[in-house]
Amino acid sequence: MSAADRVMLVTGASRGIGAAIARRAAQAGWRIGVNYAASENAARDVVEAVRAAGSEAVAVAADVSDPATTAGMFDAVEHALGPIRALVCNAGVDRETAVADATDEDIRRIVAINTLGPIWCAREAVRRMSTARGGSGGVIVNVSSIAAVFGGLPGDVVYAASKGGVDAFTRGLAKEVAGEGIRVCAVRPGLTRTEMWDTGMGRDTAIELGKSAVPMQRIGESDEVAAAVCWLCSEEASYVTGAFMNVSGGRELFVRS
């Protein structure tokens, strides 16, 4: 892939793991479409960080749960930077609550953003990337969660289910488009230091849980997840599709036992 072809769209890129992916990919020479839903100032900070790394970027507002808005996001990124060759579906939300106490709106929002969002985005990407449809190929990486493996903690079951859907979609799509020049993989973060924990169980609680519930005895950093995503998007992973990388410190080993 030539330098001119290296355009990546990262959803939910204004903070946390998404922002780390955008910054790290820029260092590898990717031009970045920085998607955000509401945090415009934070997205512009990420754009500036990408430019400081010597690459190009554009911030694009879009709600990934809305297929019409999603199509417009792709159009805006390609107009500014060129054809998209890598899509990272990172946007996600959570609402910690027991299933019996979850509201209709909670469930709809989690599934719409976490599960339908990657499907809408991937559909748009395949239409543009597929060699069978006139594209030049590409790669899609979905950011799932280690919760998809074991069902999540009590109070986080809906979130885990939404990510389980992402895993199934990743497997199926990888088989469907492998002959069309598109690779499809997923990364499953475990307990990771992001802003999401600040509004959920709390960062201090997450840190303490990492000490006892993760074999490596710590929570992960956003850049550690970003490193896995960027490798999957690289030429070094050119023979990798349908693969899942657990970036969890081995957490699933403890939970399964």
N, C-alpha and C positions, 0 to 999 in steps of 0.2 A: 504494500500500500504506500503510495507516494505521500509526501508531506501535504500536498494539496488536497488529498482525499481524507485527511485525518480530522473529521468533524464529529464531535460527540455531543449528544443531548443527554443531560442528566436531570431527571425530574426530582423535585424536592431538594434543590441544590443550594438553597440559601443558608442552610445551617447543618450542623451535625455531620453525619456520614456523607450526605450529598455534597456538602461544601468541601469536605476532605477529598472526595473523588475528583471534583472539578479542579482543585488546586494541584493534586498529584498528576492527573492526566495532562494538565497544561505543561508541567515540567517534562513530560514525555513527548511533547510536541503536538498534542491535540488542541484544536480550536473548540471552544466549549459553548454550548447553549445552556444557560443557567436558568432552569425553570423554577418559578416560585408561585405560591398561591396568594400570599398576602404580605410577606415580609420584603417589600421592595428595597428598603435601605440595606438590609442584610444581603440581598441578592446582588446589589450594586457593589457592595464590599467584596464579594466573591469575584465579580467581574474585574475589579481593580487588581485583585490578587493574581488572577490569571494573566492580565496584561503585564503586571510586574514580573511575571515569570517568562515574559517574552512571547506570549501567545495572544490570540484574539478571543473575544468572548462577547456574548450578547445576553442580556437578561430578558426573559419572556414570561409574562404572567399567564397562567393557565390553570384551570381546575381539571386535574387528570381524570376525575370521575365523570366529566362531561365530554362525550365523544366529539361534539362539534368544536369545542374549545381546544381539544387535543389536536385536531387536524390543523387548526389555525396556528398552534404552537410550532408544529413541524414546518409549516409554510414560512413562519417568521424566522426561524433559525436558518433554514436553507436560503432564504432571501439574503440574510446577512452574512452567512459564512460558507454556504455551498452545500452540496448533498450530504446528508447525514449517513455516516458509515458505522457509528456505534451508538446504541441506545442503552442507557442505564436507567431502569425503572426503580427508583429509590423512594419516591414519595410515599409516605405512610403515616397513619395516625393510630392512636390507641385510646381506650377509655377503660380503665380498670374498674370492673364491677362484676359481681356474680351474674351468671346468665339469667337467673330468675329476677334480678333487679335491673337488668339492662333495658333501656327504653327502645322503642321502635327506631327512633332517630339515631341512637348510639349504634345499633346493629347495622342499619342501612349505611351510615357514614363510613364505618370501618370497612365493610365489604365493598362499598362503592369505590373508595380510594385505594385500599390495599389489594383488592382482588380484581375488580373491574378495571381500575386504572391501568395496570400493566397489560391487560387484554386489549383495551382501546389503543394504548400506545404501541403495542407490538403489532396490532393489525395495521396501523398507519405506517410503521417502519417496514413491515414486510411488503406492503404495496409499493414502497419506494426502493427498497433494497434488492428485492428478488430478481435474480437473473432471468427468471421465466417471465418477468413483467417489465423487462427493459432496464433493470437496475444493475449495479455493479457488486452486489453482495454486501455483507456487513456482519455485525455481531450484536446480539441483545443479551444483556446481563440483568437479571431480576434480583433485587435485594429482598430475600425472603427473611427467615428468622429460624434460629434453632428451636424456637417454640413449635414450629411446624412438625418437628420430629417427635416431640414427647407430649404435645397438647397444651403446653404452657402452664404457668402457675395458676392456682385457684384465683379467680378474679380476672384472669387474662385469657379465658378460653375462646371468646369470640375473636380476639386478635390472632390467636394461634390457628383457629380455623381459617381465617382469611389468608394467612400465610401458607397453610396447607393447600389451599386452592392455587396459590402461586406456584408451589412445587409441582402439582399435577399439570398445570398449564405449561410450565417450563419443559417437562419431559415430553409432553405431546407435541408442542410446537417444534422442539428440537428435531423430532423425527419427521415432522411434516415439511420442514423447509431445508433440511440438510442438503438436498439435491439442488437447491436454488441459491447456493452461495451464502447462506446465512447460518451462523452458529448461534446457539441459544444455550445459556448456562445460568446458574444462580449461585449466589453467595448467601450463606446463612450466618449472620452475626449472632453472637450470644450476648451476654451482659456487656454493654459497651457504653463508654462515657459520652453521652449526648444530652442535648437539652430535653429530650423526651422524658428522661428520668426525673427532671426537675418538676414536672407536672404530674408524674405518676407516683411511684413508690418513694421517690426522693433519691438524690445522688448518694447521700451518706449511707442510706439503707442498701442501695445497690452495691456500693463498695464493700460493705460488710458481708453482704450475701456472696460476693465474689470470693471472699477469703475462705468461705466454708463450702460453697456449692460449685466451685470450679476447680478442676484438678490443678490448674496452674496458679490457683489461689489469688487471683486478681481479676478485675474487669478489664475489658479490652479498650483500646483507643480507636477513635474513628479512622485514623490514618492506617491502622493495621487492616481494617476492612477495605479501605480504599486501595491498598496495595494488591489485595487479591482481585478486586474488580479490574484494576488496570492491567494486571497480568492476563486475565481472561480476555481482555480487549486487544491484547498485543499480538504481534505475529508469532511470538513464542508459543502461543496457545492455538496455533492454526489448525491443529488436528484434535481439538477438544470441543466437543459439543454434547449437550445433554448431561453435563457434569455439575455436581454440587460441591462447593467448597465450604466446609464448616469453619468459620473463624470465631471460635467460641471458647478457646482455652481448654477444650475437651469436656465442656459442660454436659453434653449429651451422654457421655460415658457414665457420669455420676447419676444422672436422672434415670437412665435405663437400668442401672443396677439397684 
